[in-house]
Every structure is written in structure tokens, then in C-alpha cells.
Amino acid sequence: MTAPAGEMTALEHRRNPPVLGYFREAIDGIHFQPTMEGPNRVPHGRFSSPIGDGDNSTLLGCRHGLVLIFHSSRDQILVWDPVTGEQHRIATPLGFDVHQTPFDGGVLRAAA
């Protein structure tokens, strides 16, 4: 496809956005690890985990700009949007022993 100078083609417009980084689990909590070089590099502390340093948490997954965390100190699942800071906390079901039953999770964002 071709376009007049200065205009984007449909193919250029649909390119995948760059990966800014990823979240990783460490002994002292969940941290953002940037992947891009400067000047586009996002600082380490830009996306600070909403879970306190003393609280136990497990990173379950990241997708579509959302992070899924099991907050074991509160028996809650946390869906966190690190860009806006918005959080949704979901209690684990009654009778479900999260400490004895292995589980995993995934998160998706609804289409706009």
C-alpha cells in the first residue's frame, strides 16, 4: 500500500505497539522490568506494585495492559491497571483453600 507523503498506510497503522517491559516476581515483591533503551525507556519505579513490601503476593499473569496478582495476605485476587492505577479486588471463594490447592489465572480486557 502506498500513501501520500506524511500519511500512514493502513498496514503501518495496525502495527503492534512496542513492548515497554514486563512484570517479574522477586523475593521483595513484584517489579516492573523495562525492555526499551532510552529515550523511550520507562523507569523501573513508574509502575510500582500496589501490594505492600511486607505482604505476600504471587504474580499470576499480565495481558492487555492488566496485571493479575494473588494477594495471599488478604486471600484476594487483584486486577490492576498499572497505567491508570485502577484496582479491582476479588475475594477468593469461601471454602477454597488457596494454600493447599494449586491454581493459576489469566486476565483479559473487554473490547472497546
Backbone bond lengths (Angstrom), bond angles and torsions (degrees), N, CA, C in turn:
res aa  C-N    CA-C-N  psi(-1)  N-CA   C-N-CA  omega(-1)  CA-C   N-CA-C  phi
1 M - - - 1.445 - - 1.512 109.06 -
2 T 1.288 115.85 144.04 1.457 120.75 176.91 1.514 108.67 -124.17
3 A 1.312 114.31 154.75 1.459 120.38 179.67 1.515 107.83 -143.13
4 P 1.338 116.94 156.11 1.461 119.55 175.81 1.531 110.24 -57.34
5 A 1.319 116.43 154.11 1.471 121.21 -178.38 1.529 110.84 -52.59
6 G 1.317 115.23 134.70 1.464 120.56 177.91 1.515 114.54 89.54
7 E 1.335 118.93 -9.86 1.461 121.40 179.48 1.524 109.81 -104.59
8 M 1.325 116.18 146.15 1.456 120.89 178.91 1.519 110.27 -86.86
9 T 1.311 115.40 143.21 1.456 119.21 173.80 1.527 108.45 -80.52
10 A 1.334 117.13 165.86 1.464 121.10 178.74 1.525 110.71 -60.78
11 L 1.319 117.21 -37.02 1.458 121.03 179.63 1.526 111.00 -65.97
12 E 1.322 118.03 -42.20 1.463 121.58 178.66 1.522 110.42 -65.24
13 H 1.318 116.69 -36.99 1.455 121.17 -178.77 1.530 111.70 -66.46
14 R 1.325 118.52 -30.17 1.469 122.91 -175.98 1.525 113.73 -92.38
15 R 1.309 118.22 5.44 1.462 120.62 178.76 1.517 111.00 -57.56
16 N 1.320 116.06 148.98 1.456 120.51 176.14 1.525 109.69 -69.21
17 P 1.328 117.80 140.13 1.459 119.62 177.47 1.530 109.74 -69.50
18 P 1.329 117.80 158.83 1.461 120.33 -179.45 1.536 110.76 -70.04
19 V 1.310 116.36 154.02 1.467 121.69 174.82 1.522 107.21 -82.99
20 L 1.325 116.36 115.08 1.464 120.85 -178.08 1.520 111.98 -75.68
21 G 1.331 116.09 -28.54 1.455 121.13 -177.69 1.510 109.80 165.31
22 Y 1.311 115.84 -166.21 1.460 121.36 179.71 1.523 109.49 -148.92
23 F 1.314 115.84 163.52 1.456 121.10 177.31 1.517 108.47 -99.52
24 R 1.325 115.11 141.64 1.456 120.35 179.57 1.519 108.99 -133.77
25 E 1.314 114.11 151.45 1.455 120.79 179.62 1.519 108.73 -96.52
26 A 1.317 116.80 132.54 1.461 122.56 178.64 1.521 108.77 -131.60
27 I 1.301 116.57 173.29 1.472 121.06 -179.12 1.528 111.06 -59.06
28 D 1.323 116.83 -36.23 1.468 120.70 -176.75 1.527 113.84 -96.04
29 G 1.324 118.35 14.59 1.458 120.25 175.35 1.524 112.90 131.99
30 I 1.324 114.90 -165.02 1.463 122.62 -179.46 1.524 107.84 -103.85
31 H 1.338 116.52 129.62 1.455 121.26 -174.23 1.526 111.18 -129.40
32 F 1.335 114.99 150.02 1.458 121.53 174.22 1.521 108.84 -86.72
33 Q 1.332 116.35 132.57 1.468 122.51 178.54 1.531 108.15 -115.91
34 P 1.348 118.48 106.16 1.468 120.31 -179.97 1.526 111.58 -67.87
35 T 1.337 116.56 149.70 1.460 121.07 179.85 1.521 113.14 -115.66
36 M 1.307 118.03 -18.33 1.467 120.67 -175.66 1.525 110.78 -88.13
37 E 1.317 115.13 155.81 1.463 121.93 174.42 1.526 108.80 -87.65
38 G 1.335 116.74 161.18 1.452 121.49 176.16 1.520 110.49 -62.72
39 P 1.274 120.48 152.57 1.458 127.49 7.44 1.525 113.50 -87.96
40 N 1.333 118.51 0.92 1.466 121.40 -177.41 1.526 113.27 -89.92
41 R 1.302 117.82 2.55 1.466 122.02 -176.83 1.528 110.41 -67.88
42 V 1.324 115.51 131.83 1.465 121.64 176.67 1.532 107.34 -87.45
43 P 1.336 119.01 128.67 1.471 120.69 -178.25 1.532 111.98 -61.19
44 H 1.339 115.96 150.51 1.471 122.31 179.73 1.529 112.16 -51.64
45 G 1.308 117.86 -46.66 1.456 122.02 -174.03 1.516 115.00 -80.61
46 R 1.320 118.91 -0.25 1.470 121.38 -176.65 1.523 111.87 -60.70
47 F 1.314 117.33 -38.23 1.460 122.00 -179.46 1.520 108.63 -115.33
48 S 1.319 116.75 78.28 1.461 121.18 -179.43 1.521 110.59 -79.25
49 S 1.322 115.86 136.23 1.463 121.20 -178.61 1.519 110.98 -61.53
50 P 1.341 117.21 138.09 1.463 120.72 178.15 1.531 112.86 -76.75
51 I 1.323 117.66 -4.52 1.468 122.43 178.79 1.515 107.72 -90.01
52 G 1.328 116.77 131.96 1.460 121.19 179.62 1.521 112.17 -64.31
53 D 1.323 116.54 155.32 1.456 121.90 -177.78 1.527 112.76 -59.82
54 G 1.321 118.39 -33.35 1.459 121.05 -177.80 1.520 114.18 -84.04
55 D 1.340 116.95 -9.51 1.463 121.21 -177.78 1.527 110.66 -86.84
56 N 1.336 115.44 146.37 1.464 120.66 176.59 1.522 109.53 -84.61
57 S 1.323 115.54 132.71 1.458 119.92 179.05 1.518 109.74 -148.07
58 T 1.346 115.00 156.96 1.458 122.23 178.05 1.519 107.99 -131.52
59 L 1.312 116.12 128.44 1.455 121.63 176.65 1.527 108.20 -77.36
60 L 1.338 117.06 117.92 1.461 121.13 -178.60 1.518 112.70 -94.88
61 G 1.326 118.19 -29.22 1.453 119.45 179.24 1.509 112.91 166.97
62 C 1.329 114.65 167.15 1.467 123.25 177.87 1.524 107.92 -139.61
63 R 1.315 116.16 135.58 1.456 120.50 177.24 1.527 108.42 -165.67
64 H 1.332 115.36 143.82 1.461 121.92 176.56 1.526 112.57 54.75
65 G 1.319 117.18 34.48 1.458 121.30 177.43 1.514 114.56 79.82
66 L 1.328 118.18 7.06 1.463 122.01 178.72 1.518 109.98 -113.46
67 V 1.328 115.68 150.30 1.464 121.81 178.92 1.527 107.71 -119.45
68 L 1.336 116.09 134.58 1.463 122.04 179.86 1.525 108.16 -111.09
69 I 1.329 116.18 122.91 1.463 122.59 -175.37 1.518 109.13 -130.03
70 F 1.337 116.27 135.59 1.465 120.29 170.06 1.518 106.93 -93.83
71 H 1.328 116.66 119.02 1.462 123.81 179.93 1.528 106.60 -97.88
72 S 1.335 115.94 89.59 1.461 120.44 -172.19 1.529 112.94 -68.74
73 S 1.318 118.71 -25.47 1.464 120.78 178.05 1.525 111.20 -64.46
74 R 1.334 116.90 -26.06 1.473 121.51 -178.99 1.525 112.80 -115.30
75 D 1.335 118.11 1.60 1.470 121.93 -175.15 1.530 111.08 51.97
76 Q 1.334 115.16 50.29 1.466 121.94 -179.27 1.525 110.15 -131.18
77 I 1.322 114.30 152.79 1.453 121.88 168.85 1.523 106.11 -102.48
78 L 1.313 116.72 132.38 1.459 121.72 -179.11 1.525 109.23 -114.11
79 V 1.336 116.45 125.81 1.458 122.67 171.05 1.526 105.07 -104.22
80 W 1.338 116.44 119.06 1.455 121.85 -171.64 1.522 110.39 -126.23
81 D 1.325 116.11 131.59 1.457 122.76 172.61 1.529 106.41 -100.12
82 P 1.332 118.85 102.26 1.465 120.32 -174.68 1.523 114.01 -67.08
83 V 1.319 118.97 -21.15 1.466 120.99 179.78 1.519 110.46 -74.82
84 T 1.334 117.44 -46.59 1.467 121.17 -178.14 1.525 112.67 -92.98
85 G 1.342 116.76 -19.40 1.462 120.97 -176.54 1.521 112.72 84.39
86 E 1.326 117.45 -2.12 1.462 121.38 -178.84 1.533 110.07 -64.20
87 Q 1.343 115.60 139.26 1.456 121.55 -178.64 1.524 110.41 -132.94
88 H 1.321 115.23 142.35 1.458 121.74 172.88 1.521 106.48 -128.29
89 R 1.322 116.22 123.25 1.460 121.37 -178.77 1.524 109.15 -108.26
90 I 1.317 115.07 133.02 1.462 121.30 -177.82 1.523 107.58 -124.48
91 A 1.328 116.77 125.24 1.465 120.83 178.60 1.523 109.95 -70.34
92 T 1.319 116.55 143.70 1.469 119.33 174.79 1.524 108.08 -69.52
93 P 1.328 118.18 148.51 1.464 121.05 -177.34 1.534 112.17 -60.86
94 L 1.322 116.42 143.70 1.460 121.19 177.06 1.527 109.75 -60.30
95 G 1.306 116.34 139.37 1.454 120.77 179.12 1.519 114.28 84.21
96 F 1.325 117.43 -8.27 1.458 121.13 178.59 1.521 108.09 -89.64
97 D 1.316 116.67 115.12 1.459 120.98 -178.39 1.524 109.05 -89.26
98 V 1.326 116.46 96.11 1.462 121.47 -176.51 1.519 112.34 -68.59
99 H 1.318 116.89 -16.58 1.458 120.10 -178.38 1.530 111.69 -88.60
100 Q 1.318 117.83 -15.93 1.462 122.25 -179.88 1.528 113.14 -109.96
101 T 1.332 117.14 -22.16 1.464 121.57 -175.67 1.525 109.85 -107.47
102 P 1.330 118.11 117.28 1.469 118.68 176.96 1.534 110.22 -65.97
103 F 1.306 117.02 139.96 1.456 120.95 177.93 1.516 109.48 -150.23
104 D 1.318 115.60 165.32 1.454 123.75 179.11 1.517 107.64 -141.97
105 G 1.281 118.43 176.07 1.454 119.66 -179.79 1.509 111.66 -158.88
106 G 1.309 115.35 166.78 1.454 122.65 176.47 1.520 108.31 -146.50
107 V 1.315 116.26 157.54 1.451 121.03 -177.96 1.531 108.68 -133.69
108 L 1.324 115.78 141.29 1.468 122.41 177.55 1.510 108.82 -132.02
109 R 1.312 116.45 149.96 1.458 121.60 176.38 1.531 107.80 -101.28
110 A 1.318 116.62 135.75 1.463 120.83 179.16 1.525 109.89 -65.44
111 A 1.318 116.42 146.35 1.472 121.04 178.36 1.515 109.75 -65.71
112 A 1.306 115.84 142.99 1.480 120.62 -178.71 1.513 111.06 -79.23
